[in-house]
């Protein structure tokens, strides 16, 4: 599972054997959030949250929004454009 971003002690990853729709996993501090990317235009949307506070989710979504093009390119590279 390649790490696409590392910020605030979190890793944003895409699993190599994952399924559509295009999404990423933000992991760290024993927590995880899964967000659909809605490539190519976004905005990212929370699909699952396992332990992050609202404040932490706000930081995560700020990063995902800024780096959306990079995250979508990572998904397309691994899984194709779907």
C-alpha positions in Angstrom: 0.0 0.0 0.0 1.8 3.1 -1.2 1.8 6.2 1.0 0.8 9.2 -1.0 1.0 11.8 1.7 2.3 12.1 5.2 1.0 15.1 7.3 0.3 15.7 11.0 1.6 12.2 11.9 -0.9 10.6 9.5 -0.4 8.6 6.3 -2.7 8.8 3.4 -2.7 5.5 1.5 -4.3 3.6 -1.3 -4.5 -0.2 -1.1 -3.2 -2.0 -4.2 -6.0 -4.5 -4.1 -8.8 -2.0 -3.4 -12.2 -1.4 -5.1 -14.0 1.5 -6.5 -15.0 4.3 -6.1 -11.7 6.1 -5.9 -10.9 6.6 -2.3 -8.0 6.9 0.2 -7.4 5.8 3.8 -6.0 8.3 6.3 -4.2 6.3 9.1 -2.4 7.2 12.3 -2.5 7.2 16.0 -4.5 3.9 15.9 -7.3 5.6 13.9 -8.5 5.5 10.3 -10.8 7.4 8.1 -11.8 6.4 4.6 -12.7 9.2 2.1 -14.2 9.0 -1.4 -12.3 11.3 -3.7 -14.9 12.1 -6.4 -12.1 12.5 -8.9 -11.2 14.6 -10.7 -13.1 17.6 -9.2 -13.9 16.5 -5.7 -14.7 17.4 -3.0 -13.5 14.5 -0.9 -16.3 13.0 1.2 -16.0 11.0 4.4 -17.2 7.4 4.0 -16.0 5.9 7.3 -14.4 7.1 10.5 -12.8 5.0 13.1 -11.8 7.3 16.0 -10.8 10.7 14.6 -12.4 13.8 16.2 -14.2 16.4 14.2 -11.2 18.7 14.5 -8.8 16.0 13.2 -11.2 15.2 10.3 -11.2 18.9 9.4 -7.4 18.8 9.1 -7.5 15.6 7.1 -10.1 17.1 4.6 -8.1 20.3 4.2 -5.1 18.2 3.1 -7.2 15.9 0.9 -8.8 18.9 -0.8 -5.4 20.7 -1.5 -3.8 17.5 -2.8 -6.8 16.1 -4.6 -5.2 16.0 -8.1 -2.2 14.1 -6.7 -4.4 11.6 -4.9 -6.6 11.0 -8.0 -3.4 10.5 -10.1 -2.3 7.9 -7.5 -5.6 6.1 -7.8 -5.5 6.2 -11.6 -2.0 4.9 -11.7 -2.9 1.9 -9.5 -6.5 1.1 -10.5 -7.2 2.9 -13.8 -9.5 5.8 -14.4 -12.8 4.6 -12.9 
